[in-house]
């Protein structure tokens, strides 16, 4: 069964890569669905619920308009291919010695420098690794706790890792949050979004310096490890090449953003395998049997979002003529909705799907940047500030710190200030663009 599930995942990935050929989207959607169904017994409750809602959306689309079903299948195949490509990339990079050296070097320096190094370093590593970054850096924090004991230094390191990963949904060109937002809001450009979200993410991590515990330097805690520039340069160059490939494919060749990310990640994976072969090394093929949860929640959400968006568009006749201040208020509310839902244990993908599917179909095209900014910033703050986020649960397992402490209690003030700032910026951007071009 494991072999069949992995084979189906690879079929879905190949279908996503060959998306320009007729019928590939449908092949990919069917392969994803079969992989999820076969892995049903091992799945968590939230992915199961999302996939069941997607099945209801399929029934709705069949009864209402078959075109909705084909558009939704295309979205499902694209985003499933994306998550599979990123999973392969993370697996390939996880084998490199550079990653271990880089992760260990993040613990050097004085307390403020160490915090910033861990926060920004985790954010950088998160671009290609996603949750793998939490596992790699978090395991090093866990080792220090086991060897030196609990201390303000290890608690601050945990804060930094969670916050560093938490901002990756806001600024990373490869993150599912950015890709889903750009997929479900097709009128929004990636550069428009990232030019706002990258400075916001940087400011959020810098302000995190305020909400740390005071540390007393001790030789026993956080031993420094010096590492040369070579591992950083190689890793940074790889990220730069992947991101450059994404922007080249999406802007110059006008491919969809999700498709561009998939192709760029797969290009890096194939290059790594060719390099290994040239060195007489044949690394094993990555087993994709255990991605049913990710396929269900990402593919299912993409399907639901496309159906909702198409259904809402079908009900709209002409412009809504709503005042621009109303859109600004809605944009201001979106980050808080993400955070509140996260506190209730609802995955941000679900909220992002509903927000983009329902609001995106009605939102003024010229002001889509405000909605997109509100979505990804709310997503990011939810990722580091709520105890049910996957990264908080991973850190709890690695460090022993309760997720409710490490994410919610230790970062609540930063989360609230971040939400206030995100709401303000989203409202101002929506109001300014809506008034200027309205």
C-alpha positions in Angstrom: 0.0 0.0 0.0 2.9 2.4 0.8 4.3 1.8 -2.6 1.0 2.5 -4.4 0.5 5.7 -2.4 3.9 6.9 -3.2 3.4 6.0 -6.9 0.2 7.9 -7.0 1.9 11.0 -5.5 4.6 10.8 -8.2 1.9 10.5 -10.9 0.2 13.6 -9.4 3.6 15.4 -9.5 4.3 14.4 -13.1 0.8 15.5 -14.1 1.5 18.9 -12.5 4.8 19.2 -14.3 3.0 18.4 -17.6 0.1 20.7 -16.9 0.3 22.4 -20.3 -0.8 19.2 -22.0 -4.6 18.6 -22.2 -6.1 16.3 -19.6 -3.2 16.5 -17.2 -5.0 18.5 -14.6 -7.7 15.9 -14.3 -5.1 13.1 -14.1 -3.4 14.9 -11.3 -6.6 15.6 -9.4 -7.6 11.9 -9.6 -4.2 10.7 -8.5 -4.3 13.1 -5.5 -7.7 11.9 -4.6 -6.7 8.2 -4.7 -3.6 8.9 -2.7 -5.7 10.6 0.0 -8.3 7.9 0.0 -5.7 5.1 0.4 -4.0 7.0 3.2 -7.3 7.8 5.0 -6.7 5.7 8.0 -3.4 7.4 8.8 -4.7 11.0 8.4 -5.5 13.6 11.0 -9.0 15.0 11.5 -8.5 18.4 9.9 -7.2 17.1 6.5 -10.1 14.6 6.5 -12.6 17.3 7.1 -11.1 19.5 4.4 -11.2 16.6 1.9 -14.8 15.8 2.7 -15.8 19.4 2.2 -14.0 19.2 -1.2 -16.1 16.2 -2.1 -19.2 18.1 -1.3 -17.9 21.0 -3.4 -17.4 18.5 -6.2 -21.1 17.4 -5.9 -22.1 21.1 -5.9 -20.0 21.8 -9.0 -21.4 18.8 -10.9 -25.0 20.0 -10.2 -24.3 23.7 -10.9 -21.8 24.0 -13.7 -19.3 21.3 -14.9 -16.8 24.1 -15.8 -16.4 24.8 -12.1 -15.3 21.3 -11.6 -12.6 21.5 -14.3 -11.3 24.8 -13.0 -11.2 23.4 -9.5 -9.4 20.3 -10.6 -6.7 22.4 -12.3 -6.2 24.4 -9.1 -6.0 21.1 -7.1 -3.5 19.6 -9.4 -1.3 22.7 -9.5 -1.1 23.2 -5.7 -0.7 19.4 -5.0 2.2 19.4 -7.5 3.7 22.4 -5.7 3.6 20.7 -2.2 5.1 17.5 -3.7 7.9 19.4 -5.4 8.7 21.4 -2.3 8.7 18.1 -0.3 11.2 16.6 -2.7 13.4 19.7 -2.5 13.3 19.7 1.3 14.3 16.0 1.3 17.2 16.6 -1.0 18.5 19.6 0.9 18.1 17.8 4.2 20.9 15.4 3.2 23.5 18.1 2.8 26.2 18.8 5.3 25.9 22.5 4.6 22.5 22.6 6.3 23.8 21.1 9.5 26.7 23.5 9.6 24.5 26.5 8.9 22.0 25.5 11.5 24.6 25.0 14.2 26.3 28.3 13.4 23.1 30.2 14.1 23.7 29.8 17.9 26.8 31.9 18.0 27.2 35.5 19.3 25.8 37.6 22.1 22.2 37.2 23.1 20.7 39.9 20.7 22.8 38.7 17.9 22.0 35.1 18.6 18.3 35.8 18.6 18.4 37.7 15.3 20.7 35.0 13.8 18.3 32.2 14.8 15.2 34.2 13.7 16.5 35.3 10.3 18.4 32.1 9.8 15.4 30.0 10.4 13.4 32.2 8.1 16.0 31.8 5.3 16.2 28.0 5.8 12.4 27.9 5.7 12.3 29.2 2.1 13.2 25.8 0.6 12.7 23.5 3.6 9.3 24.7 5.0 8.6 22.6 8.2 12.0 20.9 7.7 13.6 24.1 9.0 11.9 23.8 12.4 12.9 20.1 12.6 16.6 20.9 11.8 17.1 24.0 13.9 14.6 22.9 16.6 16.5 19.6 17.2 19.6 21.6 17.9 17.7 23.6 20.5 16.5 20.4 22.0 20.1 19.0 22.2 21.2 22.1 24.2 18.3 21.7 26.6 19.2 18.1 27.2 22.9 18.9 27.7 22.7 22.2 29.5 19.2 22.3 30.9 16.4 24.8 30.6 17.5 28.5 30.6 16.4 31.9 29.2 18.8 31.3 26.4 17.1 28.1 25.2 13.7 29.7 25.7 14.8 32.7 23.6 16.1 30.3 21.0 12.7 28.6 20.9 11.0 32.0 20.4 13.4 32.9 17.6 12.9 29.6 15.7 9.1 29.8 16.0 9.0 33.4 14.9 11.6 32.9 12.1 9.5 30.1 10.7 6.3 32.0 11.3 7.3 34.9 9.0 8.1 32.5 6.1 4.4 32.3 5.1 4.5 36.1 4.8 7.6 36.6 2.7 8.8 33.3 1.1 8.1 33.1 -2.6 7.9 29.3 -2.3 5.5 29.2 0.7 2.0 27.7 0.3 0.5 30.9 1.7 1.9 33.1 -1.0 1.2 30.6 -3.7 -2.4 29.9 -2.6 -3.0 33.7 -2.3 -1.7 34.4 -5.8 -3.5 31.4 -7.2 -6.9 32.3 -5.8 -6.4 36.0 -6.4 -5.3 35.9 -10.1 -5.3 39.7 -10.5 -2.6 40.1 -7.9 1.1 40.2 -8.9 3.8 38.5 -6.9 6.1 41.5 -6.9 3.2 43.8 -5.7 2.7 41.5 -2.8 6.3 40.7 -1.8 7.4 44.4 -1.9 5.1 44.9 1.0 5.4 41.7 2.9 9.2 41.4 3.0 9.7 44.7 4.9 6.8 43.8 7.2 8.4 40.4 8.0 11.8 42.0 8.6 10.3 44.6 11.0 8.3 41.8 12.8 11.4 39.8 13.6 13.4 42.9 14.6 10.6 44.0 17.0 10.8 40.5 18.5 13.9 41.7 20.2 11.7 43.6 22.6 9.8 40.4 23.7 12.7 38.2 24.9 13.9 37.2 28.3 17.0 38.8 29.8 20.0 36.4 29.5 23.1 36.1 31.6 26.1 35.0 29.7 27.3 31.6 30.8 30.0 29.4 29.3 27.7 26.4 29.5 24.9 27.7 27.4 24.7 28.1 23.6 28.2 27.2 22.7 29.4 29.0 19.6 30.3 27.2 16.4 32.2 29.0 13.8 31.4 28.1 10.2 32.9 29.6 7.0 31.1 31.5 4.4 31.1 28.7 1.9 28.1 26.8 3.2 26.1 30.0 3.5 27.1 31.1 0.0 26.1 27.7 -1.5 22.8 27.6 0.3 22.0 31.3 -0.4 22.9 30.8 -4.1 20.6 27.8 -4.4 17.7 29.8 -2.9 18.4 32.7 -5.2 18.5 30.5 -8.3 15.2 28.8 -7.3 13.5 32.2 -6.7 14.9 33.7 -9.8 13.5 30.7 -11.8 10.1 31.3 -10.2 10.0 35.0 -11.2 11.4 34.3 -14.7 8.8 31.6 -15.4 5.9 33.5 -13.9 6.7 37.0 -15.3 8.6 36.5 -18.5 6.9 33.3 -19.7 3.5 34.1 -18.0 3.1 30.8 -16.3 0.9 30.5 -13.3 2.7 31.2 -10.1 2.1 27.8 -8.6 3.3 26.1 -11.8 6.4 28.3 -11.8 7.3 27.3 -8.3 6.8 23.6 -9.1 9.0 23.7 -12.1 11.8 25.7 -10.4 11.8 23.3 -7.4 11.9 20.3 -9.6 14.7 21.8 -11.6 16.7 22.1 -8.4 15.9 18.5 -7.4 16.9 17.1 -10.8 20.1 19.1 -10.8 21.0 17.7 -7.4 20.4 14.1 -8.6 22.5 14.7 -11.8 25.3 16.1 -9.6 25.1 13.0 -7.3 25.2 10.7 -10.4 28.3 12.5 -11.7 29.9 11.7 -8.3 29.0 8.0 -8.7 26.3 8.4 -6.0 22.7 7.1 -6.4 20.6 8.5 -3.6 17.3 6.5 -3.0 14.1 7.9 -4.5 12.1 9.8 -1.9 9.1 7.9 -0.5 6.0 10.2 -0.9 3.6 7.7 0.7 3.2 9.9 3.9 2.0 13.1 2.3 -1.7 12.3 2.4 -2.4 14.9 5.0 -0.7 17.6 3.0 -2.3 16.6 -0.3 -5.8 16.5 1.4 -5.5 19.9 3.0 -3.7 21.7 0.2 -5.4 20.0 -2.8 -8.8 20.0 -1.1 -8.5 23.7 -0.1 -7.5 24.6 -3.7 -10.6 22.7 -5.0 -12.9 24.4 -2.5 -11.5 27.8 -3.2 -12.0 27.6 -6.9 -15.6 26.3 -6.6 -16.5 29.1 -4.1 -14.8 31.8 -6.2 -16.6 30.5 -9.4 -20.0 30.3 -7.6 -19.6 33.8 -6.1 -18.7 35.2 -9.5 -21.7 33.6 -11.0 -23.9 35.5 -8.5 -22.4 38.9 -9.2 -23.8 41.0 -12.0 -21.7 44.0 -12.5 -19.8 45.9 -9.8 -21.0 45.9 -6.3 -20.4 49.7 -5.9 -19.5 49.3 -2.3 -17.7 52.3 -0.7 -13.9 51.8 -0.6 -13.8 52.3 3.2 -15.9 49.1 3.5 -13.2 47.1 1.7 -10.6 48.8 3.9 -12.4 47.6 7.0 -12.7 44.1 5.7 -9.0 44.0 4.9 -8.3 45.2 8.4 -10.4 42.4 9.8 -8.8 39.5 7.8 -5.6 39.1 9.9 -7.6 38.9 13.1 -9.9 36.3 11.6 -6.8 34.2 10.7 -5.5 34.5 14.3 -8.9 33.8 15.9 -9.4 30.7 13.8 -5.9 29.5 14.6 -6.6 29.8 18.3 -9.6 27.5 17.6 -7.4 25.0 15.9 -8.5 25.8 12.3 -5.7 25.5 9.7 -4.8 28.9 8.0 -5.2 27.1 4.6 -8.9 26.8 5.3 -9.3 30.5 6.2 -7.2 31.5 3.3 -9.3 29.5 0.9 -12.5 31.0 2.3 -11.2 34.5 2.3 -9.8 34.3 -1.2 -12.7 32.4 -2.6 -15.5 34.6 -1.2 -13.8 38.1 -0.9 -11.5 37.7 -3.9 -14.4 37.3 -6.3 -15.9 40.6 -5.2 -12.8 42.7 -4.2 -11.9 45.7 -6.4 -9.2 44.5 -8.8 -7.1 47.6 -8.2 -7.0 47.0 -4.4 -6.3 43.3 -4.4 -2.8 44.0 -2.9 -4.6 45.0 0.4 -6.4 41.7 0.6 -3.4 39.7 -0.3 -1.2 41.5 2.2 -3.9 40.9 4.9 -4.1 37.2 4.1 -0.4 36.3 4.2 0.5 38.5 7.2 -2.5 37.0 9.2 -1.3 33.6 8.1 2.3 34.2 9.3 1.3 35.7 12.7 -1.0 32.7 13.2 1.8 30.3 12.4 4.1 31.5 15.2 1.5 32.9 17.7 -1.1 30.0 18.0 -0.5 26.7 19.9 -2.2 24.5 17.3 0.2 25.4 14.5 2.2 22.5 13.2 5.6 24.2 13.9 4.6 24.8 17.6 3.7 21.2 18.0 7.0 20.1 16.4 9.0 22.4 18.8 7.0 21.0 21.7 8.1 17.5 20.7 11.8 18.5 20.2 12.3 20.9 23.2 9.6 19.8 25.7 8.3 23.4 25.9 4.5 23.3 25.8 3.1 24.7 22.5 0.7 27.0 24.4 3.7 28.6 26.2 6.2 28.7 23.4 3.8 30.2 20.8 0.9 31.9 22.6 2.1 33.0 26.0 5.7 33.9 25.0 4.7 35.8 21.8 1.2 37.1 22.6 2.3 40.8 22.8 4.3 40.5 19.6 1.3 38.8 17.9 -1.1 41.5 18.9 1.2 44.3 17.8 1.8 42.5 14.6 -1.9 42.0 14.0 -2.6 45.7 14.7 0.2 46.7 12.2 -1.0 44.2 9.6 -4.6 45.5 9.8 -3.5 49.1 9.6 -1.2 48.5 6.6 -3.9 46.4 4.8 -6.6 49.0 5.4 -4.3 51.9 4.2 -3.2 50.0 1.1 -6.8 49.1 0.2 -8.1 52.6 0.9 -5.2 54.2 -1.1 -5.4 52.0 -4.1 -9.2 51.9 -4.1 -9.4 55.7 -4.0 -6.6 56.3 -6.5 -7.9 54.0 -9.2 -11.5 53.8 -8.3 
